[in-house]
Amino acid sequence: MKKTYCTIILSGVISLVFSTVSTASGIHKLVDEHGRIIFTNNAAKDSLRIRSETSRSTISSRQINGVAGNHPRVSKLQQDQRDTKRRRILSQELANETRLLEDILKTIDLTLRKTENYLPNHPYFTSNYFDILQLRNQAASHERNIKALNAELNNL
């Protein structure tokens, strides 16, 4: 019993050591015979070590600000023109979504009126019931779109 317990502990320690050694190899880059670039964690004789597992790359705030400072600037007039165009496009989309929602709600109402005369086991009732479910799903989708468009317009 004691020997089995020691064997299990020793096996666990050995596997832990080997897994640590294998993950510490880092990332290597090599080019195969067809010119393709391959990134791997296995070291080969012609591979180039590009990242060690122990070295983590960190970016300082100075580097981030330096990168951000190189982006092109937009004048206030240009940004206002872009915002106006975006507002117009979003307003058109909102009007389209609202119209589509109204159309679907009218179709649902008409289908419900048509279905009132049928018994629940009638084939037309069942068919119209599934049509109504699909239309309600479409209406919910349009309502979500309207909500998202209103949120975008309020952010401008």
C-alpha positions in Angstrom: 0.0 0.0 0.0 2.8 2.4 1.0 4.8 1.5 -2.1 1.8 2.1 -4.4 1.2 5.4 -2.8 4.8 6.5 -3.2 4.8 5.3 -6.8 1.7 7.4 -7.6 3.3 10.5 -5.9 6.5 10.0 -7.8 4.7 9.6 -11.1 2.8 12.8 -10.5 5.9 14.7 -9.6 7.8 13.4 -12.7 4.9 14.3 -15.0 4.6 17.7 -13.5 8.4 18.3 -14.1 8.1 17.1 -17.7 5.0 19.2 -18.5 6.8 22.3 -17.1 9.9 21.6 -19.2 7.8 21.1 -22.3 5.8 24.3 -21.8 8.9 26.3 -21.1 10.1 25.8 -24.7 8.4 28.9 -25.9 7.3 29.7 -29.5 9.5 29.0 -32.5 9.3 30.1 -36.1 10.6 28.1 -39.0 10.2 28.0 -42.8 9.5 24.6 -44.4 10.8 23.4 -47.8 7.8 25.0 -49.6 8.5 28.4 -48.1 5.6 28.3 -45.6 6.1 29.9 -42.2 5.2 27.6 -39.3 4.9 28.6 -35.7 5.3 25.8 -33.2 6.2 25.2 -29.5 8.7 22.4 -30.6 12.2 23.5 -31.1 13.8 22.4 -34.4 17.4 22.8 -35.6 16.5 25.6 -38.1 13.8 27.3 -36.0 14.1 30.8 -34.6 12.9 31.3 -31.0 10.6 34.3 -31.1 9.1 34.1 -27.6 10.2 32.5 -24.5 7.5 31.3 -22.1 9.2 33.0 -19.2 9.3 36.4 -21.0 6.0 38.1 -21.2 5.6 41.1 -23.5 4.1 44.1 -21.9 3.3 47.4 -23.5 3.8 50.6 -21.6 1.3 53.5 -21.6 4.0 55.5 -23.4 4.1 53.0 -26.3 0.3 53.1 -26.5 0.2 56.9 -26.5 2.9 56.9 -29.1 1.0 54.6 -31.4 -2.3 56.5 -30.8 -0.5 59.8 -31.6 0.3 58.7 -35.1 -3.3 58.2 -36.3 -4.7 60.9 -38.6 -6.7 63.7 -37.0 -10.1 64.8 -38.2 -11.2 68.4 -38.1 -14.3 69.3 -36.1 -16.1 70.3 -39.3 -15.3 66.9 -41.0 -16.4 65.0 -37.8 -19.7 67.0 -37.7 -20.3 66.1 -41.4 -19.7 62.5 -40.7 -22.0 62.6 -37.7 -24.8 64.3 -39.7 -24.5 61.6 -42.4 -24.5 58.8 -39.8 -27.6 60.3 -38.1 -29.4 60.5 -41.5 -28.6 56.9 -42.3 -29.7 55.7 -38.8 -32.9 57.7 -39.1 -33.7 56.1 -42.5 -33.0 52.6 -41.0 -35.2 53.4 -38.0 -38.1 54.5 -40.3 -37.7 51.3 -42.4 -37.7 49.1 -39.3 -40.7 50.9 -37.9 -42.6 50.5 -41.1 -41.7 46.8 -41.3 -42.8 46.3 -37.7 -46.2 47.9 -38.4 -46.7 45.8 -41.5 -46.0 42.6 -39.6 -48.3 43.6 -36.7 -51.1 44.2 -39.3 -50.4 40.8 -40.9 -50.6 39.2 -37.4 -53.9 40.9 -36.7 -55.4 39.8 -40.1 -54.2 36.3 -39.6 -55.7 36.1 -36.1 -59.1 37.4 -37.4 -59.0 34.8 -40.2 -58.2 32.1 -37.7 -61.1 33.0 -35.3 -63.6 31.1 -37.5 -61.7 27.8 -37.5 -61.7 25.1 -34.8 -58.4 24.3 -33.2 -58.1 20.9 -35.0 -58.8 22.4 -38.4 -55.7 22.3 -40.7 -56.0 26.0 -41.5 -55.9 26.9 -37.8 -52.7 24.9 -37.3 -51.1 26.4 -40.4 -52.0 29.9 -39.4 -50.9 29.3 -35.8 -47.3 28.6 -37.0 -47.4 31.5 -39.4 -48.3 33.8 -36.4 -45.4 32.4 -34.4 -43.0 33.2 -37.3 -44.5 36.7 -37.7 -44.1 37.3 -33.9 -40.5 36.2 -34.1 -39.9 38.7 -37.0 -41.7 41.4 -35.0 -39.5 40.8 -32.0 -36.4 41.1 -34.3 -37.7 44.4 -35.6 -38.3 45.7 -32.1 -34.8 44.8 -31.1 -33.4 46.6 -34.2 -35.5 49.7 -33.4 -34.2 49.7 -29.8 -30.6 49.4 -31.0 -31.1 52.2 -33.6 -32.7 54.5 -31.0 -29.7 53.8 -28.7 -27.2 54.7 -31.5 -29.1 57.9 -32.3 -29.1 58.9 -28.7 -25.3 58.4 -28.5 -24.7 60.9 -31.4 
